Amino acid sequence: MAVKLRLRRMGKKRQPYYKLVAADSRSPRDGKYLDAVGVYNPMTQPHKLEIIEEKAIEWLRKGAQPTDTVKSLLSQKGILLKYDLEKRGLSAEAIQAEVENWQKLKEAAAATKTAKKVKKKTKGTKEA
């Protein structure tokens, strides 16, 4: 049985809300699943993403293949980085240090991105 980590659509019409689940690859998108791993709401600003890290890593260890979207969401949270470092055989302290370094880099990149947006916005208002 091939297991996939994928999104299960929920919510109303035009108001999607997704559950991140581990499911048999042959089951339908909104069908039966093995385990719920998290939730994803793309409608909020910024999007809401809650993943139970232990469950996600456990399913990845068991060989579950994430879909492209789920892979992107897992990498946003740093779970794929943690799993990859664990697979390489690093100690828990080294993994924690790498993840903290990654988070600092991510925050710095977000800060520069917002600074550029503000600069561009102020530049546009000065010209008008």
Phi and psi restraints in degrees (value plus and minus 20) as a CYANA .aco file:
   2 ALA   PHI    -108.8   -68.8
   2 ALA   PSI     104.6   144.6
   3 VAL   PHI    -123.5   -83.5
   3 VAL   PSI     118.2   158.2
   4 LYS   PHI    -143.3  -103.3
   4 LYS   PSI     123.8   163.8
   5 LEU   PHI    -112.9   -72.9
   5 LEU   PSI      98.0   138.0
   6 ARG   PHI    -167.8  -127.8
   6 ARG   PSI     155.4   195.4
   7 LEU   PHI    -114.4   -74.4
   7 LEU   PSI     118.7   158.7
   8 ARG   PHI    -133.2   -93.2
   8 ARG   PSI      98.1   138.1
   9 ARG   PHI     -95.7   -55.7
   9 ARG   PSI     115.6   155.6
  10 MET   PHI    -157.6  -117.6
  10 MET   PSI    -195.5  -155.5
  11 GLY   PHI      71.8   111.8
  11 GLY   PSI    -199.0  -159.0
  12 LYS   PHI    -105.7   -65.7
  12 LYS   PSI     157.2   197.2
  13 LYS   PHI     -83.1   -43.1
  13 LYS   PSI     111.8   151.8
  14 ARG   PHI      43.4    83.4
  14 ARG   PSI      -7.6    32.4
  15 GLN   PHI    -154.2  -114.2
  15 GLN   PSI      49.1    89.1
  16 PRO   PHI     -90.0   -50.0
  16 PRO   PSI     127.0   167.0
  17 TYR   PHI    -163.5  -123.5
  17 TYR   PSI     109.9   149.9
  18 TYR   PHI    -135.8   -95.8
  18 TYR   PSI     125.1   165.1
  19 LYS   PHI    -125.4   -85.4
  19 LYS   PSI     114.1   154.1
  20 LEU   PHI    -108.2   -68.2
  20 LEU   PSI      97.3   137.3
  21 VAL   PHI    -149.9  -109.9
  21 VAL   PSI     138.0   178.0
  22 ALA   PHI    -119.9   -79.9
  22 ALA   PSI     100.2   140.2
  23 ALA   PHI    -158.8  -118.8
  23 ALA   PSI     136.2   176.2
  24 ASP   PHI     -84.0   -44.0
  24 ASP   PSI     116.5   156.5
  25 SER   PHI     -84.5   -44.5
  25 SER   PSI     -40.2    -0.2
  26 ARG   PHI    -106.5   -66.5
  26 ARG   PSI     -33.8     6.2
  27 SER   PHI     -97.7   -57.7
  27 SER   PSI     132.6   172.6
  28 PRO   PHI     -87.6   -47.6
  28 PRO   PSI     144.2   184.2
  29 ARG   PHI     -73.1   -33.1
  29 ARG   PSI     -66.1   -26.1
  30 ASP   PHI    -123.3   -83.3
  30 ASP   PSI      -0.3    39.7
  31 GLY   PHI    -108.1   -68.1
  31 GLY   PSI    -175.8  -135.8
  32 LYS   PHI     -84.2   -44.2
  32 LYS   PSI     122.8   162.8
  33 TYR   PHI    -155.3  -115.3
  33 TYR   PSI     141.9   181.9
  34 LEU   PHI    -105.8   -65.8
  34 LEU   PSI     -62.4   -22.4
  35 ASP   PHI    -176.9  -136.9
  35 ASP   PSI     120.2   160.2
  36 ALA   PHI    -109.1   -69.1
  36 ALA   PSI     109.5   149.5
  37 VAL   PHI    -127.6   -87.6
  37 VAL   PSI     -46.6    -6.6
  38 GLY   PHI    -199.3  -159.3
  38 GLY   PSI    -193.1  -153.1
  39 VAL   PHI    -153.0  -113.0
  39 VAL   PSI     132.9   172.9
  40 TYR   PHI    -162.8  -122.8
  40 TYR   PSI     102.8   142.8
  41 ASN   PHI    -140.4  -100.4
  41 ASN   PSI      82.9   122.9
  42 PRO   PHI     -99.1   -59.1
  42 PRO   PSI     -27.9    12.1
  43 MET   PHI    -101.8   -61.8
  43 MET   PSI     -40.9    -0.9
  44 THR   PHI    -101.1   -61.1
  44 THR   PSI     140.3   180.3
  45 GLN   PHI    -140.2  -100.2
  45 GLN   PSI      90.2   130.2
  46 PRO   PHI     -93.9   -53.9
  46 PRO   PSI     142.8   182.8
  47 HIS   PHI     -80.9   -40.9
  47 HIS   PSI     128.2   168.2
  48 LYS   PHI    -114.8   -74.8
  48 LYS   PSI     108.1   148.1
  49 LEU   PHI    -158.8  -118.8
  49 LEU   PSI      94.8   134.8
  50 GLU   PHI    -145.1  -105.1
  50 GLU   PSI     100.1   140.1
  51 ILE   PHI    -146.3  -106.3
  51 ILE   PSI     114.8   154.8
  52 ILE   PHI    -102.2   -62.2
  52 ILE   PSI      83.8   123.8
  53 GLU   PHI     -78.1   -38.1
  53 GLU   PSI     -64.0   -24.0
  54 GLU   PHI     -81.7   -41.7
  54 GLU   PSI     -63.2   -23.2
  55 LYS   PHI     -86.2   -46.2
  55 LYS   PSI     -62.0   -22.0
  56 ALA   PHI     -82.2   -42.2
  56 ALA   PSI     -66.9   -26.9
  57 ILE   PHI     -86.0   -46.0
  57 ILE   PSI     -57.3   -17.3
  58 GLU   PHI     -80.8   -40.8
  58 GLU   PSI     -64.3   -24.3
  59 TRP   PHI     -89.2   -49.2
  59 TRP   PSI     -54.9   -14.9
  60 LEU   PHI     -85.5   -45.5
  60 LEU   PSI     -58.7   -18.7
  61 ARG   PHI     -81.8   -41.8
  61 ARG   PSI     -56.9   -16.9
  62 LYS   PHI     -94.7   -54.7
  62 LYS   PSI     -28.5    11.5
  63 GLY   PHI      84.8   124.8
  63 GLY   PSI      -9.0    31.0
  64 ALA   PHI     -87.9   -47.9
  64 ALA   PSI     117.2   157.2
  65 GLN   PHI    -120.3   -80.3
  65 GLN   PSI     100.5   140.5
  66 PRO   PHI     -97.0   -57.0
  66 PRO   PSI     125.8   165.8
  67 THR   PHI     -91.8   -51.8
  67 THR   PSI     151.3   191.3
  68 ASP   PHI     -79.4   -39.4
  68 ASP   PSI     -64.6   -24.6
  69 THR   PHI     -85.6   -45.6
  69 THR   PSI     -64.1   -24.1
  70 VAL   PHI     -86.2   -46.2
  70 VAL   PSI     -57.4   -17.4
  71 LYS   PHI     -79.9   -39.9
  71 LYS   PSI     -62.1   -22.1
  72 SER   PHI     -83.7   -43.7
  72 SER   PSI     -63.2   -23.2
  73 LEU   PHI     -86.1   -46.1
  73 LEU   PSI     -59.9   -19.9
  74 LEU   PHI     -85.6   -45.6
  74 LEU   PSI     -57.4   -17.4
  75 SER   PHI     -92.0   -52.0
  75 SER   PSI     -50.3   -10.3
  76 GLN   PHI     -81.5   -41.5
  76 GLN   PSI     -56.4   -16.4
  77 LYS   PHI    -106.3   -66.3
  77 LYS   PSI     -29.7    10.3
  78 GLY   PHI      65.9   105.9
  78 GLY   PSI     -10.2    29.8
  79 ILE   PHI     -92.3   -52.3
  79 ILE   PSI     -58.9   -18.9
  80 LEU   PHI     -86.0   -46.0
  80 LEU   PSI     -56.3   -16.3
  81 LEU   PHI     -81.9   -41.9
  81 LEU   PSI     -67.0   -27.0
  82 LYS   PHI     -80.5   -40.5
  82 LYS   PSI     -64.5   -24.5
  83 TYR   PHI     -83.4   -43.4
  83 TYR   PSI     -63.0   -23.0
  84 ASP   PHI     -84.0   -44.0
  84 ASP   PSI     -63.1   -23.1
  85 LEU   PHI     -85.3   -45.3
  85 LEU   PSI     -57.8   -17.8
  86 GLU   PHI     -84.9   -44.9
  86 GLU   PSI     -59.8   -19.8
  87 LYS   PHI     -84.6   -44.6
  87 LYS   PSI     -51.0   -11.0
  88 ARG   PHI     -94.3   -54.3
  88 ARG   PSI     -34.2     5.8
  89 GLY   PHI      73.4   113.4
  89 GLY   PSI      -0.1    39.9
  90 LEU   PHI     -93.2   -53.2
  90 LEU   PSI     135.0   175.0
  91 SER   PHI     -93.9   -53.9
  91 SER   PSI     145.1   185.1
  92 ALA   PHI     -82.5   -42.5
  92 ALA   PSI     -57.6   -17.6
  93 GLU   PHI     -87.0   -47.0
  93 GLU   PSI     -62.0   -22.0
  94 ALA   PHI     -85.2   -45.2
  94 ALA   PSI     -59.7   -19.7
  95 ILE   PHI     -83.2   -43.2
  95 ILE   PSI     -65.9   -25.9
  96 GLN   PHI     -80.9   -40.9
  96 GLN   PSI     -62.3   -22.3
  97 ALA   PHI     -83.4   -43.4
  97 ALA   PSI     -63.0   -23.0
  98 GLU   PHI     -83.9   -43.9
  98 GLU   PSI     -62.2   -22.2
  99 VAL   PHI     -85.4   -45.4
  99 VAL   PSI     -61.1   -21.1
 100 GLU   PHI     -84.1   -44.1
 100 GLU   PSI     -60.7   -20.7
 101 ASN   PHI     -82.1   -42.1
 101 ASN   PSI     -63.2   -23.2
 102 TRP   PHI     -82.2   -42.2
 102 TRP   PSI     -62.2   -22.2
 103 GLN   PHI     -84.4   -44.4
 103 GLN   PSI     -59.7   -19.7
 104 LYS   PHI     -82.7   -42.7
 104 LYS   PSI     -63.5   -23.5
 105 LEU   PHI     -83.3   -43.3
 105 LEU   PSI     -60.0   -20.0
 106 LYS   PHI     -84.6   -44.6
 106 LYS   PSI     -63.1   -23.1
 107 GLU   PHI     -85.4   -45.4
 107 GLU   PSI     -59.5   -19.5
 108 ALA   PHI     -84.4   -44.4
 108 ALA   PSI     -61.0   -21.0
 109 ALA   PHI     -85.3   -45.3
 109 ALA   PSI     -59.8   -19.8
 110 ALA   PHI     -85.7   -45.7
 110 ALA   PSI     -58.3   -18.3
 111 ALA   PHI     -85.1   -45.1
 111 ALA   PSI     -63.2   -23.2
 112 THR   PHI     -86.9   -46.9
 112 THR   PSI     -54.6   -14.6
 113 LYS   PHI     -85.6   -45.6
 113 LYS   PSI     -64.0   -24.0
 114 THR   PHI     -88.3   -48.3
 114 THR   PSI     -55.9   -15.9
 115 ALA   PHI     -83.3   -43.3
 115 ALA   PSI     -60.6   -20.6
 116 LYS   PHI     -84.3   -44.3
 116 LYS   PSI     -60.3   -20.3
 117 LYS   PHI     -83.4   -43.4
 117 LYS   PSI     -64.1   -24.1
 118 VAL   PHI     -83.5   -43.5
 118 VAL   PSI     -63.7   -23.7
 119 LYS   PHI     -82.1   -42.1
 119 LYS   PSI     -63.1   -23.1
 120 LYS   PHI     -85.9   -45.9
 120 LYS   PSI     -59.9   -19.9
 121 LYS   PHI     -86.5   -46.5
 121 LYS   PSI     -63.9   -23.9
 122 THR   PHI     -88.8   -48.8
 122 THR   PSI     -54.1   -14.1
 123 LYS   PHI     -85.5   -45.5
 123 LYS   PSI     -58.5   -18.5
 124 GLY   PHI     -87.9   -47.9
 124 GLY   PSI     -55.8   -15.8
 125 THR   PHI     -96.2   -56.2
 125 THR   PSI     -49.6    -9.6
 126 LYS   PHI     -88.8   -48.8
 126 LYS   PSI     -56.1   -16.1
 127 GLU   PHI     -90.5   -50.5
 127 GLU   PSI     -49.9    -9.9
